[in-house]
């Protein structure tokens, strides 16, 4: 995903946790006493006015103001499993979508408005497709 976005030299940590652990994080940092599917914790505040809106693919990484670690993405395996089963899709596909969503939050995307939600959904789908293509490439040798 980072390569697709043109984010060379950028790192993030990804943790898979259970619902109890993500519920505690959600309660502590978002004041919501319930499990959630994904949480993102950026390490840096983005410079005022910097937003990747409208960019696609490697354009998103162009001008990204940081290198090295940019944050943490925490995924609940329990919630991801339930959502995957409910949607009738493989767990790996659900985890890929959640990772893409969390990464986009680290890059400055949000979904507070309908327009932001549409943009984030489009970029999430783009990253899902890129990850699927990369998996196929790796598996084919």
N, CA, C and O atoms as CSV, one atom per row, in Angstrom:
chain,resi,resn,atom,element,x,y,z
A,1,UNK,N,N,0.822,-1.194,0.000
A,1,UNK,CA,C,0.000,0.000,0.000
A,1,UNK,C,C,0.865,1.256,0.000
A,1,UNK,O,O,0.598,2.210,-0.731
A,2,UNK,N,N,1.905,1.239,0.832
A,2,UNK,CA,C,2.777,2.417,0.885
A,2,UNK,C,C,3.443,2.663,-0.457
A,2,UNK,O,O,3.565,3.807,-0.894
A,3,UNK,N,N,3.874,1.590,-1.111
A,3,UNK,CA,C,4.506,1.724,-2.430
A,3,UNK,C,C,3.522,2.302,-3.441
A,3,UNK,O,O,3.875,3.190,-4.217
A,4,UNK,N,N,2.298,1.804,-3.434
A,4,UNK,CA,C,1.269,2.296,-4.351
A,4,UNK,C,C,1.041,3.798,-4.161
A,4,UNK,O,O,0.774,4.521,-5.121
A,5,UNK,N,N,1.148,4.247,-2.927
A,5,UNK,CA,C,0.910,5.655,-2.614
A,5,UNK,C,C,2.136,6.536,-2.827
A,5,UNK,O,O,2.075,7.748,-2.625
A,6,UNK,N,N,3.241,5.932,-3.232
A,6,UNK,CA,C,4.453,6.707,-3.440
A,6,UNK,C,C,5.077,7.190,-2.148
A,6,UNK,O,O,5.723,8.238,-2.115
A,7,UNK,N,N,4.884,6.428,-1.084
A,7,UNK,CA,C,5.382,6.830,0.230
A,7,UNK,C,C,6.662,6.074,0.574
A,7,UNK,O,O,6.665,5.192,1.432
A,8,UNK,N,N,7.731,6.427,-0.098
A,8,UNK,CA,C,9.022,5.810,0.189
A,8,UNK,C,C,9.568,6.361,1.501
A,8,UNK,O,O,9.446,7.552,1.787
A,9,UNK,N,N,10.170,5.482,2.292
A,9,UNK,CA,C,10.760,5.905,3.550
A,9,UNK,C,C,9.766,6.112,4.669
A,9,UNK,O,O,10.121,6.622,5.731
A,10,UNK,N,N,8.514,5.720,4.441
A,10,UNK,CA,C,7.472,5.860,5.456
A,10,UNK,C,C,7.204,4.491,6.073
A,10,UNK,O,O,7.186,3.478,5.374
A,11,UNK,N,N,7.000,4.474,7.375
A,11,UNK,CA,C,6.709,3.234,8.090
A,11,UNK,C,C,5.481,3.438,8.966
A,11,UNK,O,O,5.181,4.554,9.391
A,12,UNK,N,N,4.781,2.345,9.227
A,12,UNK,CA,C,3.718,2.370,10.213
A,12,UNK,C,C,3.710,1.033,10.919
A,12,UNK,O,O,4.152,0.026,10.366
A,13,UNK,N,N,3.215,1.023,12.124
A,13,UNK,CA,C,3.072,-0.251,12.820
A,13,UNK,C,C,1.616,-0.674,12.716
A,13,UNK,O,O,0.702,0.151,12.704
A,14,UNK,N,N,1.430,-1.981,12.640
A,14,UNK,CA,C,0.088,-2.557,12.550
A,14,UNK,C,C,-0.021,-3.605,13.647
A,14,UNK,O,O,0.844,-4.471,13.773
A,15,UNK,N,N,-1.076,-3.526,14.434
A,15,UNK,CA,C,-1.301,-4.503,15.498
A,15,UNK,C,C,-2.677,-5.120,15.328
A,15,UNK,O,O,-3.658,-4.423,15.068
A,16,UNK,N,N,-2.738,-6.433,15.477
A,16,UNK,CA,C,-4.001,-7.159,15.516
A,16,UNK,C,C,-4.297,-7.464,16.976
A,16,UNK,O,O,-3.493,-8.097,17.661
A,17,UNK,N,N,-5.444,-7.015,17.444
A,17,UNK,CA,C,-5.814,-7.202,18.848
A,17,UNK,C,C,-7.220,-7.779,18.922
A,17,UNK,O,O,-7.913,-7.871,17.908
A,18,UNK,N,N,-7.642,-8.168,20.124
A,18,UNK,CA,C,-9.005,-8.658,20.300
A,18,UNK,C,C,-9.930,-7.492,20.659
A,18,UNK,O,O,-9.482,-6.360,20.836
A,19,UNK,N,N,-11.225,-7.790,20.762
A,19,UNK,CA,C,-12.203,-6.734,21.052
A,19,UNK,C,C,-11.964,-6.074,22.409
A,19,UNK,O,O,-12.177,-4.870,22.556
A,20,UNK,N,N,-11.521,-6.854,23.404
A,20,UNK,CA,C,-11.285,-6.272,24.730
A,20,UNK,C,C,-10.195,-5.202,24.664
A,20,UNK,O,O,-10.330,-4.134,25.262
A,21,UNK,N,N,-9.127,-5.489,23.941
A,21,UNK,CA,C,-8.015,-4.530,23.846
A,21,UNK,C,C,-8.420,-3.281,23.074
A,21,UNK,O,O,-8.096,-2.168,23.489
A,22,UNK,N,N,-9.122,-3.449,21.956
A,22,UNK,CA,C,-9.493,-2.265,21.168
A,22,UNK,C,C,-10.581,-1.463,21.877
A,22,UNK,O,O,-10.657,-0.244,21.723
A,23,UNK,N,N,-11.425,-2.147,22.653
A,23,UNK,CA,C,-12.432,-1.425,23.434
A,23,UNK,C,C,-11.750,-0.515,24.454
A,23,UNK,O,O,-12.158,0.632,24.638
A,24,UNK,N,N,-10.722,-1.023,25.109
A,24,UNK,CA,C,-9.992,-0.215,26.089
A,24,UNK,C,C,-9.334,0.993,25.419
A,24,UNK,O,O,-9.392,2.103,25.947
A,25,UNK,N,N,-8.712,0.781,24.265
A,25,UNK,CA,C,-8.113,1.898,23.524
A,25,UNK,C,C,-9.178,2.901,23.091
A,25,UNK,O,O,-8.977,4.110,23.197
A,26,UNK,N,N,-10.303,2.400,22.608
A,26,UNK,CA,C,-11.395,3.268,22.161
A,26,UNK,C,C,-11.943,4.081,23.336
A,26,UNK,O,O,-12.253,5.263,23.184
A,27,UNK,N,N,-12.061,3.451,24.499
A,27,UNK,CA,C,-12.548,4.147,25.692
A,27,UNK,C,C,-11.530,5.206,26.141
A,27,UNK,O,O,-11.904,6.332,26.469
A,28,UNK,N,N,-10.263,4.842,26.152
A,28,UNK,CA,C,-9.219,5.745,26.633
A,28,UNK,C,C,-9.016,6.948,25.719
A,28,UNK,O,O,-8.902,8.077,26.196
A,29,UNK,N,N,-8.971,6.716,24.415
A,29,UNK,CA,C,-8.588,7.789,23.485
A,29,UNK,C,C,-9.754,8.457,22.758
A,29,UNK,O,O,-9.619,9.582,22.278
A,30,UNK,N,N,-10.895,7.775,22.674
A,30,UNK,CA,C,-12.032,8.370,21.955
A,30,UNK,C,C,-13.261,8.510,22.849
A,30,UNK,O,O,-14.295,9.018,22.415
A,31,UNK,N,N,-13.145,8.063,24.085
A,31,UNK,CA,C,-14.233,8.143,25.060
A,31,UNK,C,C,-15.487,7.415,24.585
A,31,UNK,O,O,-16.611,7.838,24.856
A,32,UNK,N,N,-15.268,6.306,23.869
A,32,UNK,CA,C,-16.366,5.458,23.402
A,32,UNK,C,C,-16.144,4.072,23.993
A,32,UNK,O,O,-15.175,3.393,23.653
A,33,UNK,N,N,-17.040,3.657,24.874
A,33,UNK,CA,C,-16.878,2.404,25.613
A,33,UNK,C,C,-17.466,1.228,24.843
A,33,UNK,O,O,-18.441,0.606,25.265
A,34,UNK,N,N,-16.848,0.943,23.704
A,34,UNK,CA,C,-17.264,-0.186,22.884
A,34,UNK,C,C,-16.120,-0.548,21.942
A,34,UNK,O,O,-15.274,0.290,21.630
A,35,UNK,N,N,-16.101,-1.799,21.493
A,35,UNK,CA,C,-15.072,-2.160,20.514
A,35,UNK,C,C,-15.357,-1.486,19.179
A,35,UNK,O,O,-16.491,-1.107,18.887
A,36,UNK,N,N,-14.325,-1.345,18.390
A,36,UNK,CA,C,-14.445,-0.815,17.035
A,36,UNK,C,C,-13.565,-1.666,16.136
A,36,UNK,O,O,-12.821,-2.517,16.624
A,37,UNK,N,N,-13.639,-1.451,14.847
A,37,UNK,CA,C,-12.869,-2.300,13.936
A,37,UNK,C,C,-11.432,-1.841,13.751
A,37,UNK,O,O,-10.528,-2.672,13.657
A,38,UNK,N,N,-11.204,-0.531,13.698
A,38,UNK,CA,C,-9.854,-0.011,13.450
A,38,UNK,C,C,-9.672,1.331,14.151
A,38,UNK,O,O,-10.581,2.159,14.190
A,39,UNK,N,N,-8.492,1.522,14.697
A,39,UNK,CA,C,-8.097,2.805,15.270
A,39,UNK,C,C,-6.753,3.202,14.673
A,39,UNK,O,O,-5.898,2.352,14.425
A,40,UNK,N,N,-6.575,4.485,14.448
A,40,UNK,CA,C,-5.309,5.013,13.929
A,40,UNK,C,C,-4.782,6.060,14.894
A,40,UNK,O,O,-5.525,6.899,15.405
A,41,UNK,N,N,-3.481,5.986,15.128
A,41,UNK,CA,C,-2.828,6.928,16.024
A,41,UNK,C,C,-1.627,7.542,15.309
A,41,UNK,O,O,-0.561,6.929,15.268
A,42,UNK,N,N,-1.779,8.744,14.745
A,42,UNK,CA,C,-0.648,9.388,14.066
A,42,UNK,C,C,0.417,9.822,15.071
A,42,UNK,O,O,0.107,10.193,16.203
A,43,UNK,N,N,1.660,9.770,14.640
A,43,UNK,CA,C,2.769,10.220,15.485
A,43,UNK,C,C,3.026,11.714,15.347
A,43,UNK,O,O,3.637,12.321,16.226
A,44,UNK,N,N,2.567,12.309,14.256
A,44,UNK,CA,C,2.854,13.717,13.978
A,44,UNK,C,C,1.556,14.462,13.680
A,44,UNK,O,O,0.602,13.889,13.153
A,45,UNK,N,N,1.538,15.731,14.023
A,45,UNK,CA,C,0.450,16.585,13.554
A,45,UNK,C,C,0.823,17.065,12.164
A,45,UNK,O,O,1.942,17.522,11.930
A,46,UNK,N,N,-0.119,16.959,11.253
A,46,UNK,CA,C,0.153,17.411,9.889
A,46,UNK,C,C,0.201,18.933,9.846
A,46,UNK,O,O,-0.520,19.605,10.583
A,47,UNK,N,N,1.052,19.469,8.981
A,47,UNK,CA,C,1.112,20.927,8.851
A,47,UNK,C,C,-0.255,21.491,8.448
A,47,UNK,O,O,-0.992,20.859,7.691
A,48,UNK,N,N,-0.580,22.648,8.943
A,48,UNK,CA,C,-1.856,23.293,8.622
A,48,UNK,C,C,-2.014,23.411,7.115
A,48,UNK,O,O,-1.104,23.843,6.408
A,49,UNK,N,N,-3.174,23.023,6.647
A,49,UNK,CA,C,-3.476,23.147,5.227
A,49,UNK,C,C,-3.064,21.973,4.373
A,49,UNK,O,O,-3.488,21.881,3.221
A,50,UNK,N,N,-2.235,21.051,4.904
A,50,UNK,CA,C,-1.828,19.912,4.080
A,50,UNK,C,C,-2.931,18.869,4.094
A,50,UNK,O,O,-3.346,18.390,5.149
A,51,UNK,N,N,-3.393,18.528,2.904
A,51,UNK,CA,C,-4.431,17.509,2.788
A,51,UNK,C,C,-4.278,16.830,1.439
A,51,UNK,O,O,-4.079,17.507,0.430
A,52,UNK,N,N,-4.367,15.493,1.400
A,52,UNK,CA,C,-4.179,14.774,0.145
A,52,UNK,C,C,-5.423,14.715,-0.728
A,52,UNK,O,O,-5.453,13.946,-1.689
A,53,UNK,N,N,-6.442,15.497,-0.427
A,53,UNK,CA,C,-7.726,15.418,-1.116
A,53,UNK,C,C,-7.580,15.462,-2.635
A,53,UNK,O,O,-6.864,16.292,-3.195
A,54,UNK,N,N,-8.288,14.536,-3.275
A,54,UNK,CA,C,-8.345,14.521,-4.726
A,54,UNK,C,C,-7.231,13.754,-5.389
A,54,UNK,O,O,-7.312,13.459,-6.582
A,55,UNK,N,N,-6.190,13.421,-4.646
A,55,UNK,CA,C,-5.052,12.708,-5.230
A,55,UNK,C,C,-5.376,11.231,-5.393
A,55,UNK,O,O,-6.239,10.682,-4.708
A,56,UNK,N,N,-4.657,10.603,-6.322
A,56,UNK,CA,C,-4.800,9.174,-6.539
A,56,UNK,C,C,-3.419,8.555,-6.616
A,56,UNK,O,O,-2.452,9.193,-7.032
A,57,UNK,N,N,-3.346,7.298,-6.205
A,57,UNK,CA,C,-2.104,6.559,-6.329
A,57,UNK,C,C,-0.919,7.298,-5.743
A,57,UNK,O,O,-0.992,7.843,-4.642
A,58,UNK,N,N,0.179,7.310,-6.493
A,58,UNK,CA,C,1.424,7.910,-6.011
A,58,UNK,C,C,1.296,9.411,-5.787
A,58,UNK,O,O,2.117,9.999,-5.082
A,59,UNK,N,N,0.276,10.044,-6.377
A,59,UNK,CA,C,0.065,11.479,-6.144
A,59,UNK,C,C,-0.178,11.761,-4.666
A,59,UNK,O,O,0.158,12.835,-4.167
A,60,UNK,N,N,-0.767,10.788,-3.966
A,60,UNK,CA,C,-1.067,10.984,-2.550
A,60,UNK,C,C,0.221,11.197,-1.768
A,60,UNK,O,O,0.281,12.052,-0.884
A,61,UNK,N,N,1.251,10.423,-2.092
A,61,UNK,CA,C,2.512,10.535,-1.373
A,61,UNK,C,C,3.332,11.751,-1.744
A,61,UNK,O,O,4.204,12.167,-0.982
A,62,UNK,N,N,3.062,12.327,-2.905
A,62,UNK,CA,C,3.824,13.507,-3.334
A,62,UNK,C,C,3.583,14.636,-2.340
A,62,UNK,O,O,2.448,15.064,-2.132
A,63,UNK,N,N,4.629,15.093,-1.753
A,63,UNK,CA,C,4.502,16.188,-0.807
A,63,UNK,C,C,4.130,15.774,0.598
A,63,UNK,O,O,3.956,16.630,1.466
A,64,UNK,N,N,4.002,14.454,0.849
A,64,UNK,CA,C,3.707,14.044,2.222
A,64,UNK,C,C,4.849,14.519,3.106
A,64,UNK,O,O,6.012,14.249,2.804
A,65,UNK,N,N,4.543,15.220,4.192
A,65,UNK,CA,C,5.582,15.944,4.920
A,65,UNK,C,C,6.467,15.127,5.856
A,65,UNK,O,O,7.313,15.707,6.536
A,66,UNK,N,N,6.307,13.800,5.921
A,66,UNK,CA,C,7.069,13.018,6.885
A,66,UNK,C,C,7.699,11.791,6.245
A,66,UNK,O,O,7.199,11.270,5.248
A,67,UNK,N,N,8.795,11.339,6.825
A,67,UNK,CA,C,9.379,10.044,6.512
A,67,UNK,C,C,9.559,9.317,7.839
A,67,UNK,O,O,9.355,9.890,8.909
A,68,UNK,N,N,9.942,8.052,7.751
A,68,UNK,CA,C,10.081,7.258,8.966
A,68,UNK,C,C,8.715,6.871,9.500
A,68,UNK,O,O,7.731,6.892,8.760
A,69,UNK,N,N,8.643,6.519,10.773
A,69,UNK,CA,C,7.361,6.098,11.354
A,69,UNK,C,C,6.337,7.231,11.338
A,69,UNK,O,O,6.640,8.367,11.705
A,70,UNK,N,N,5.117,6.900,10.905
A,70,UNK,CA,C,4.060,7.921,10.872
A,70,UNK,C,C,2.921,7.618,11.838
A,70,UNK,O,O,2.080,8.482,12.089
A,71,UNK,N,N,2.879,6.398,12.387
A,71,UNK,CA,C,1.825,6.101,13.341
A,71,UNK,C,C,1.516,4.631,13.447
A,71,UNK,O,O,2.212,3.778,12.897
A,72,UNK,N,N,0.442,4.359,14.178
A,72,UNK,CA,C,0.007,2.998,14.461
A,72,UNK,C,C,-1.409,2.785,13.941
A,72,UNK,O,O,-2.263,3.666,14.036
A,73,UNK,N,N,-1.635,1.603,13.394
A,73,UNK,CA,C,-2.979,1.184,13.005
A,73,UNK,C,C,-3.286,-0.070,13.817
A,73,UNK,O,O,-2.556,-1.058,13.753
A,74,UNK,N,N,-4.367,-0.017,14.575
A,74,UNK,CA,C,-4.775,-1.125,15.433
A,74,UNK,C,C,-6.051,-1.714,14.854
A,74,UNK,O,O,-7.039,-1.003,14.666
A,75,UNK,N,N,-6.032,-3.015,14.572
A,75,UNK,CA,C,-7.177,-3.707,13.987
A,75,UNK,C,C,-7.723,-4.723,14.982
A,75,UNK,O,O,-6.954,-5.463,15.595
A,76,UNK,N,N,-9.031,-4.764,15.147
A,76,UNK,CA,C,-9.648,-5.800,15.977
A,76,UNK,C,C,-9.948,-7.013,15.111
A,76,UNK,O,O,-10.786,-6.956,14.210
A,77,UNK,N,N,-9.259,-8.108,15.391
A,77,UNK,CA,C,-9.487,-9.337,14.640
A,77,UNK,C,C,-10.896,-9.870,14.900
A,77,UNK,O,O,-11.518,-10.437,14.002
A,78,UNK,N,N,-11.403,-9.690,16.122
A,78,UNK,CA,C,-12.751,-10.162,16.452
A,78,UNK,C,C,-13.809,-9.418,15.635
A,78,UNK,O,O,-14.684,-10.033,15.027
A,79,UNK,N,N,-13.716,-8.098,15.630
A,79,UNK,CA,C,-14.684,-7.296,14.876
A,79,UNK,C,C,-14.525,-7.530,13.381
A,79,UNK,O,O,-15.517,-7.631,12.660
A,80,UNK,N,N,-13.289,-7.618,12.912
A,80,UNK,CA,C,-13.051,-7.881,11.485
A,80,UNK,C,C,-13.670,-9.212,11.072
A,80,UNK,O,O,-14.271,-9.312,10.003
A,81,UNK,N,N,-13.528,-10.229,11.908
A,81,UNK,CA,C,-14.104,-11.541,11.594
A,81,UNK,C,C,-15.635,-11.452,11.494
A,81,UNK,O,O,-16.232,-11.992,10.563
A,82,UNK,N,N,-16.260,-10.772,12.455
A,82,UNK,CA,C,-17.723,-10.626,12.420
A,82,UNK,C,C,-18.169,-9.862,11.172
A,82,UNK,O,O,-19.129,-10.252,10.508
A,83,UNK,N,N,-17.470,-8.782,10.864
A,83,UNK,CA,C,-17.835,-7.984,9.690
A,83,UNK,C,C,-17.639,-8.776,8.406
A,83,UNK,O,O,-18.464,-8.690,7.496
A,84,UNK,N,N,-16.568,-9.539,8.319
A,84,UNK,CA,C,-16.316,-10.354,7.126
A,84,UNK,C,C,-17.415,-11.391,6.953
A,84,UNK,O,O,-17.934,-11.578,5.853
A,85,UNK,N,N,-17.766,-12.061,8.041
A,85,UNK,CA,C,-18.836,-13.062,7.975
A,85,UNK,C,C,-20.153,-12.413,7.575
A,85,UNK,O,O,-20.891,-12.962,6.757
A,86,UNK,N,N,-20.453,-11.249,8.145
A,86,UNK,CA,C,-21.690,-10.546,7.821
A,86,UNK,C,C,-21.759,-10.099,6.375
A,86,UNK,O,O,-22.837,-10.047,5.782
A,87,UNK,N,N,-20.606,-9.776,5.809
A,87,UNK,CA,C,-20.548,-9.318,4.415
A,87,UNK,C,C,-20.325,-10.468,3.441
A,87,UNK,O,O,-20.371,-10.273,2.227
A,88,UNK,N,N,-20.082,-11.672,3.973
A,88,UNK,CA,C,-19.846,-12.826,3.109
A,88,UNK,C,C,-18.550,-12.730,2.327
A,88,UNK,O,O,-18.483,-13.133,1.165
A,89,UNK,N,N,-17.523,-12.196,2.967
A,89,UNK,CA,C,-16.239,-12.083,2.277
A,89,UNK,C,C,-15.124,-12.627,3.167
A,89,UNK,O,O,-15.305,-12.760,4.377
A,90,UNK,N,N,-13.985,-12.939,2.579
A,90,UNK,CA,C,-12.885,-13.504,3.357
A,90,UNK,C,C,-12.353,-12.521,4.408
A,90,UNK,O,O,-12.389,-11.304,4.223
A,91,UNK,N,N,-11.868,-13.078,5.496
A,91,UNK,CA,C,-11.291,-12.261,6.560
A,91,UNK,C,C,-10.131,-11.418,6.032
A,91,UNK,O,O,-9.991,-10.256,6.414
A,92,UNK,N,N,-9.303,-11.986,5.165
A,92,UNK,CA,C,-8.171,-11.230,4.618
A,92,UNK,C,C,-8.646,-9.978,3.873
A,92,UNK,O,O,-8.015,-8.926,3.968
A,93,UNK,N,N,-9.733,-10.086,3.146
A,93,UNK,CA,C,-10.271,-8.923,2.430
A,93,UNK,C,C,-10.736,-7.854,3.415
A,93,UNK,O,O,-10.518,-6.663,3.192
A,94,UNK,N,N,-11.372,-8.274,4.494
A,94,UNK,CA,C,-11.835,-7.319,5.508
A,94,UNK,C,C,-10.649,-6.634,6.189
A,94,UNK,O,O,-10.658,-5.418,6.382
A,95,UNK,N,N,-9.636,-7.411,6.551
A,95,UNK,CA,C,-8.451,-6.835,7.190
A,95,UNK,C,C,-7.724,-5.874,6.256
A,95,UNK,O,O,-7.215,-4.841,6.693
A,96,UNK,N,N,-7.676,-6.215,4.975
A,96,UNK,CA,C,-7.047,-5.332,3.987
A,96,UNK,C,C,-7.787,-4.004,3.913
A,96,UNK,O,O,-7.168,-2.940,3.881
A,97,UNK,N,N,-9.113,-4.071,3.885
A,97,UNK,CA,C,-9.920,-2.852,3.843
A,97,UNK,C,C,-9.694,-2.012,5.093
A,97,UNK,O,O,-9.541,-0.794,5.005
A,98,UNK,N,N,-9.672,-2.658,6.255
A,98,UNK,CA,C,-9.484,-1.918,7.500
A,98,UNK,C,C,-8.090,-1.298,7.586
A,98,UNK,O,O,-7.936,-0.180,8.076
A,99,UNK,N,N,-7.081,-2.021,7.111
A,99,UNK,CA,C,-5.728,-1.465,7.093
A,99,UNK,C,C,-5.664,-0.247,6.171
A,99,UNK,O,O,-5.068,0.770,6.524
A,100,UNK,N,N,-6.272,-0.351,4.999
A,100,UNK,CA,C,-6.307,0.780,4.069
A,100,UNK,C,C,-6.996,1.982,4.715
A,100,UNK,O,O,-6.516,3.111,4.613
A,101,UNK,N,N,-8.108,1.733,5.370
A,101,UNK,CA,C,-8.864,2.791,6.037
A,101,UNK,C,C,-8.008,3.467,7.118
A,101,UNK,O,O,-7.939,4.693,7.199
A,102,UNK,N,N,-7.366,2.643,7.937
A,102,UNK,CA,C,-6.524,3.184,8.997
A,102,UNK,C,C,-5.347,3.975,8.459
A,102,UNK,O,O,-5.012,5.034,8.989
A,103,UNK,N,N,-4.720,3.466,7.410
A,103,UNK,CA,C,-3.599,4.167,6.784
A,103,UNK,C,C,-4.046,5.524,6.245
A,103,UNK,O,O,-3.346,6.522,6.413
A,104,UNK,N,N,-5.193,5.559,5.609
A,104,UNK,CA,C,-5.692,6.833,5.075
A,104,UNK,C,C,-5.919,7.856,6.185
A,104,UNK,O,O,-5.670,9.047,5.995
A,105,UNK,N,N,-6.391,7.395,7.339
A,105,UNK,CA,C,-6.517,8.321,8.471
A,105,UNK,C,C,-5.150,8.887,8.856
A,105,UNK,O,O,-5.036,10.076,9.153
A,106,UNK,N,N,-4.113,8.044,8.855
A,106,UNK,CA,C,-2.769,8.535,9.182
A,106,UNK,C,C,-2.290,9.577,8.182
A,106,UNK,O,O,-1.494,10.453,8.521
A,107,UNK,N,N,-2.776,9.481,6.946
A,107,UNK,CA,C,-2.365,10.414,5.896
A,107,UNK,C,C,-3.192,11.696,5.874
A,107,UNK,O,O,-2.905,12.609,5.099
A,108,UNK,N,N,-4.211,11.765,6.717
A,108,UNK,CA,C,-4.996,12.990,6.794
A,108,UNK,C,C,-6.407,12.891,6.256
A,108,UNK,O,O,-7.150,13.872,6.301
A,109,UNK,N,N,-6.794,11.736,5.750
A,109,UNK,CA,C,-8.164,11.568,5.276
A,109,UNK,C,C,-9.099,11.423,6.467
A,109,UNK,O,O,-8.700,10.961,7.536
A,110,UNK,N,N,-10.343,11.822,6.265
A,110,UNK,CA,C,-11.374,11.649,7.284
A,110,UNK,C,C,-12.706,11.453,6.582
A,110,UNK,O,O,-12.780,11.484,5.354
A,111,UNK,N,N,-13.747,11.253,7.357
A,111,UNK,CA,C,-15.069,11.026,6.769
A,111,UNK,C,C,-16.145,11.706,7.601
A,111,UNK,O,O,-17.179,11.115,7.913
A,112,UNK,N,N,-15.883,12.952,7.953
A,112,UNK,CA,C,-16.846,13.729,8.741
A,112,UNK,C,C,-17.987,14.279,7.894
A,112,UNK,O,O,-19.083,14.506,8.405
A,113,UNK,N,N,-17.742,14.492,6.613
A,113,UNK,CA,C,-18.787,14.993,5.720
A,113,UNK,C,C,-19.050,13.945,4.640
A,113,UNK,O,O,-18.265,13.013,4.470
A,114,UNK,N,N,-20.140,14.099,3.921
A,114,UNK,CA,C,-20.448,13.166,2.832
A,114,UNK,C,C,-19.357,13.182,1.768
A,114,UNK,O,O,-18.974,12.132,1.254
A,115,UNK,N,N,-18.858,14.363,1.440
A,115,UNK,CA,C,-17.807,14.469,0.421
A,115,UNK,C,C,-16.531,13.770,0.886
A,115,UNK,O,O,-15.899,13.052,0.112
A,116,UNK,N,N,-16.153,13.979,2.148
A,116,UNK,CA,C,-14.971,13.302,2.686
A,116,UNK,C,C,-15.172,11.790,2.700
A,116,UNK,O,O,-14.249,11.032,2.401
A,117,UNK,N,N,-16.375,11.360,3.047
A,117,UNK,CA,C,-16.676,9.929,3.088
A,117,UNK,C,C,-16.555,9.308,1.699
A,117,UNK,O,O,-16.003,8.218,1.553
A,118,UNK,N,N,-17.066,9.990,0.686
A,118,UNK,CA,C,-16.950,9.481,-0.689
A,118,UNK,C,C,-15.487,9.383,-1.110
A,118,UNK,O,O,-15.073,8.392,-1.711
A,119,UNK,N,N,-14.711,10.411,-0.794
A,119,UNK,CA,C,-13.291,10.417,-1.142
A,119,UNK,C,C,-12.553,9.290,-0.420
A,119,UNK,O,O,-11.752,8.581,-1.029
A,120,UNK,N,N,-12.819,9.128,0.861
A,120,UNK,CA,C,-12.131,8.087,1.625
A,120,UNK,C,C,-12.528,6.700,1.135
A,120,UNK,O,O,-11.682,5.811,1.051
A,121,UNK,N,N,-13.786,6.508,0.816
A,121,UNK,CA,C,-14.237,5.220,0.283
A,121,UNK,C,C,-13.550,4.914,-1.039
A,121,UNK,O,O,-13.115,3.784,-1.263
A,122,UNK,N,N,-13.449,5.895,-1.908
A,122,UNK,CA,C,-12.781,5.691,-3.200
A,122,UNK,C,C,-11.311,5.347,-3.014
A,122,UNK,O,O,-10.800,4.444,-3.676
A,123,UNK,N,N,-10.624,6.054,-2.123
A,123,UNK,CA,C,-9.203,5.773,-1.887
A,123,UNK,C,C,-9.018,4.414,-1.207
A,123,UNK,O,O,-8.048,3.709,-1.487
A,124,UNK,N,N,-9.942,4.043,-0.316
A,124,UNK,CA,C,-9.869,2.727,0.330
A,124,UNK,C,C,-9.995,1.631,-0.714
A,124,UNK,O,O,-9.232,0.665,-0.697
A,125,UNK,N,N,-10.942,1.772,-1.614
A,125,UNK,CA,C,-11.112,0.766,-2.678
A,125,UNK,C,C,-9.884,0.699,-3.578
A,125,UNK,O,O,-9.478,-0.381,-4.007
A,126,UNK,N,N,-9.304,1.846,-3.857
A,126,UNK,CA,C,-8.085,1.889,-4.663
A,126,UNK,C,C,-6.966,1.097,-3.976
A,126,UNK,O,O,-6.269,0.314,-4.622
A,127,UNK,N,N,-6.801,1.302,-2.680
A,127,UNK,CA,C,-5.758,0.590,-1.942
A,127,UNK,C,C,-6.053,-0.901,-1.836
A,127,UNK,O,O,-5.138,-1.720,-1.911
A,128,UNK,N,N,-7.321,-1.259,-1.663
A,128,UNK,CA,C,-7.687,-2.680,-1.643
A,128,UNK,C,C,-7.293,-3.345,-2.957
A,128,UNK,O,O,-6.713,-4.431,-2.955
A,129,UNK,N,N,-7.602,-2.705,-4.066
A,129,UNK,CA,C,-7.271,-3.260,-5.386
A,129,UNK,C,C,-5.762,-3.369,-5.567
A,129,UNK,O,O,-5.274,-4.363,-6.104
A,130,UNK,N,N,-5.023,-2.365,-5.127
A,130,UNK,CA,C,-3.561,-2.403,-5.241
A,130,UNK,C,C,-2.983,-3.534,-4.404
A,130,UNK,O,O,-2.065,-4.225,-4.843
A,131,UNK,N,N,-3.513,-3.727,-3.203
A,131,UNK,CA,C,-3.032,-4.811,-2.337
A,131,UNK,C,C,-3.348,-6.172,-2.944
A,131,UNK,O,O,-2.523,-7.083,-2.893
A,132,UNK,N,N,-4.538,-6.312,-3.516
A,132,UNK,CA,C,-4.916,-7.573,-4.154
A,132,UNK,C,C,-4.006,-7.862,-5.349
A,132,UNK,O,O,-3.575,-9.001,-5.533
A,133,UNK,N,N,-3.714,-6.864,-6.147
A,133,UNK,CA,C,-2.823,-7.046,-7.298
A,133,UNK,C,C,-1.422,-7.442,-6.840
A,133,UNK,O,O,-0.784,-8.295,-7.456
A,134,UNK,N,N,-0.947,-6.830,-5.771
A,134,UNK,CA,C,0.378,-7.160,-5.240
A,134,UNK,C,C,0.409,-8.596,-4.714
A,134,UNK,O,O,1.388,-9.309,-4.933
A,135,UNK,N,N,-0.648,-9.028,-4.025
A,135,UNK,CA,C,-0.721,-10.418,-3.537
A,135,UNK,C,C,-0.659,-11.390,-4.696
A,135,UNK,O,O,0.076,-12.376,-4.638
A,136,UNK,N,N,-1.424,-11.127,-5.757
A,136,UNK,CA,C,-1.421,-12.010,-6.930
A,136,UNK,C,C,-0.037,-12.083,-7.548
A,136,UNK,O,O,0.428,-13.160,-7.922
A,137,UNK,N,N,0.616,-10.939,-7.655
A,137,UNK,CA,C,1.959,-10.877,-8.228
A,137,UNK,C,C,2.933,-11.721,-7.395
A,137,UNK,O,O,3.738,-12.468,-7.951
A,138,UNK,N,N,2.861,-11.605,-6.094
A,138,UNK,CA,C,3.744,-12.365,-5.203
A,138,UNK,C,C,3.465,-13.857,-5.317
A,138,UNK,O,O,4.396,-14.660,-5.396
A,139,UNK,N,N,2.196,-14.231,-5.327
A,139,UNK,CA,C,1.832,-15.649,-5.374
A,139,UNK,C,C,2.162,-16.299,-6.710
A,139,UNK,O,O,2.390,-17.507,-6.771
A,140,UNK,N,N,2.191,-15.516,-7.774
A,140,UNK,CA,C,2.509,-16.058,-9.096
A,140,UNK,C,C,4.009,-16.188,-9.310
A,140,UNK,O,O,4.449,-16.771,-10.300
A,141,UNK,N,N,4.770,-15.664,-8.413
A,141,UNK,CA,C,6.166,-15.943,-8.450
A,141,UNK,C,C,7.097,-14.903,-8.791
A,141,UNK,O,O,8.304,-15.141,-8.824
